[in-house]
């Protein structure tokens, strides 16, 4: 499944939740306006959580490859936004999200080429749930609204 012949999907497989540039972004110096940076991070975390919830919510009995791919790409984009946020936040929360994102990426990368949408959704669900839990914790620590 990870070798779907599409430049966007190939790039996603290489970059999905890739943390190559993320540690530097996450370790960035605090911005002068911490409240604005924290608010942006909360917004990004809310979107990531929404995307992870959508991935978890895919019905393994009926999910198509395209539905799984789209949901996965949304999570990847959400993580990219979180990793670019510059607010200072607890290292344990960053590590928990990074670990969960790495687990989701590994599971995605390990899917055989002939994986059905049903199998992919079933295999990705536990990893997406771990990501959702880590994001919830980070949001609580940042006291994000909603």
N, C-alpha and C positions, 0 to 999 in steps of 0.2 A: 504494500500500500504506500510505502514511503517513496516509491519510485514512480509515482504517477507522472507521466510525461507532460509537465507543464512548467514553464520557467518560474511562475509564481510559487508553485508547490515545491519545486526543487529548492528555490531560495528559502522557502519556509522551512523545509526539512533541515537545511543548513543553519538557519538562523533562529528557528522556533525556540523560544525561550533560551536561546543561546546567551550565555552570560559572559561571553568574551569581552565586551565593552561595559557590561553592567557593573562589575565591581568598582570600577573607577567612578562611574556615575553615582553609585550608591555611597561611595566614600567621599564624594565631593564636599567641599567646604560648605558650611551653611550659607544660605543666601542672606543678604542684608534684611530682607523682609520675611522673617520666619513664618509669620502667620499666613502670608500669601503662599509661601512654599508648602506649608503644611496643608493648607486648603487644597492646593493642586494635587498633592499626594493623596489626600482623602478622595478627591474626585477620581483620580487614576485607580486607586484601590477599589472604589465602588464599581467602576467599569470592569476591572479585572474579575472581581467577585461575580458580577452579573454574567460575564462570559464563561467563567468556570462553572457556574450554576447551569447555564444553558448546555454546556458539554455534558455535565453530569445527568441532565434531564433527558438526553437523547434516549429513545426507546431502543434497547439492543435488539428487540425482535423486529424492528422495522426501519432502523436507521440505514440510510444509503451512504455510500462512500463520500459523495459530495456533501451531504449534511455533516458528516464527521469531519471532513476536511475543512469546511467553512467554520465550524465551531472551534476546531483546533487553531485555525489561523486567527480567529478572534481572540483566543486566549494568548496566543503569541504576541499579537499587537498590544493587548492589554499589559502584558509583562514588559514589553519594550517601553511603554509609557511610564510604568511604575519605575523601571530601572533608570529612566532619565530624570525622574523627580529629584530635586536637590535638597529636600527637607531632611534634617537630621532626625533619625529615629533609631530606636533600640537595635543594636547589632543582632541580638537573638531573634528578633522578629524578621530582620533582613535575611538571616541565615535560614530561618524556617521557610520563608517564601522561596529563597533560592533552592533549597533542598527539594521542596515540593515541585518547583518548576523543572529542576533537573530530572526528577523522577518521571514527570510527565513526558519530557523530551526523550528520555531513554526508552520509555514504553513505546512512544510513537516511532522512534527510529528502529526499534526491534520488531515492528510489525512486518510480517512477510508481504511480499509484493501482491500475493493473491488474497490478502485478508479482505473479508467482506465488511461492509459497513456495520453489520450486526456484531461481528467479532471485535472490530476496532472499538466500537462504542463500549462494549462490555469490558475490554481490557483497559481502556483509558479512564473509565469511570472512577475506580478507586484512587487513581493518581489525581484526577481533577477534584475529588472530594478532599484529599489532603491539601491541595492548593487552596481550596475554599476555606478550610479550617485555618490555615496559616494567614490568609488575608483577613479573616474575621478577627483574629488575634491582633494583627497589626492595626486594624481600624480601631479596635478597642483601646489599644495603647496610645494611639494618636488622638483619641477622643473625637473621631470623625462623626459628624452628624448623620443621622438616619441609620 
